[in-house]
Amino acid sequence: MIVKISGTEYPYRFGTIDINDDIGRRSTASFVIVDRDKNMRFTKGKPVVILEADGITKMFAGCIESSSQGYTDVSGRSVLHRIQCTDWTYITDRRLVARAYESTLAGNIVKDLITTYLADEGITVGTIQDGPMVTEAVFNYIYATKSLEELAEKAQFEWWINSDKELNFVSRDTFLSGSTINDTSPIKNISVEEVSEKYRNRQYIKAGKDITDPQTERFVADGEAKSWTVGYGIAKLPVININGVAKDVGVKGLHNEQDFYFSRGNNTITQDKDGIIIPKDSIIEVVYQGLFDIVAITYDQGEVNDRKTIEGGTGFYEELDESPQTTSRDAAFEEANAKLQRFGKLGKRIIFNTEKLTDLKAGTLLPVNLLDFDCNDNFLIESVKIKQLGTPDGRPIRTVTAILGSSTGGWVEFFKRMATTNRTFVIRENISESEILTLLETSFGAHSMTDGTTDYTVWQCPLASTSLYPSNIVYPC
């Protein structure tokens, strides 16, 4: 194995290279540099690449996250530098996104994030699939990492930045490992365990607020009151009639000189403070659409019955997930069903070691056919941990963890189904539905001025008057 920092190969202590490649997380690496001349310096951000013995194949690429140093012994003959590294995801961890999208494919949002925020950092477009339609996405000054995670989670996609700084955004069934695990594969120390930590057969989604069908509520004026309370928080501009006569309605704090006012999400309508008291026994009719909390529940009756037969009791394994950005009943049920499909079966996890299978990557699908372990399906690789042996040849040993957990047809069918279903979704991060994304920019720097003469034209704004406005050619400031 070869270690290069800023393009220069460095001597390292055998047996100290550790690489962790985990699905949905940063890849990390660590090693110890031997500094016999005591003159090496390693600072955060320097690029790092770890290569196979052939000097070509990349095992890890990223940059230094931190470094510490110490002596090999009290005589101080050599300095040892312990280097901690992170992959290129660190770039998305330091760029804030303030961006809004409407009716845009998830893949196109990713491309725009690269163009707008990441291209200047050296990130380029890798394999980016369209994904589902995003009805609305608002990122209010959140890190690019979080933006990409939200898109990937909703789309049931995976994203990562590879060793060549290419950002990929794809369905997980896109990459199938070139290796197959069977009885003759070069693996050892195999273990298979049942997975139940995320298992559920009854899924709750506590979502945001949806809008009711039109509601009509009537009140009888008492000759005193100037405000009335309806059953739901009001979602949209209501219609208010007094004895069948329509009245003007405005947003409280935004409009004035209206007969009535309302605030979105509030269930009270208020008469204008200067308005004439409504005569007693008048009929006040409010037609509006209200907001209500969404809680979606879905369950797998077959799984419930199986657990009930085996364990007794109700057989329920329940899980609650919150999704406040989901603002429709259909979307909430879709999300609940997706989670139940993914985690609604007791799965299996396989762990093994290998020296020869070098193409195994976290996030890819691995065909497994081990009849003695009752495993014959595609397993999703969760992690690949590489540990260098402390021998002169420094052979790397890979510990691979892969999981089987989809309920119908294996991971390939699950991810294909999620990718091809006609789904749309909404993302609002760090901003409520009633807020507006605001962009302000201030520039600091040195500015120079030279002597000379500059001509200025001063425009005097005309005073507003009935003779000037409206006009086809004159508009007062």
Summary of the structure (lengths in Angstrom):
residues: 477
radius of gyration: 31.2
end to end distance: 70.6
largest distance: 99.1
contacts: 1403
relative contact order: 0.14
helix: 15%
strand: 42%
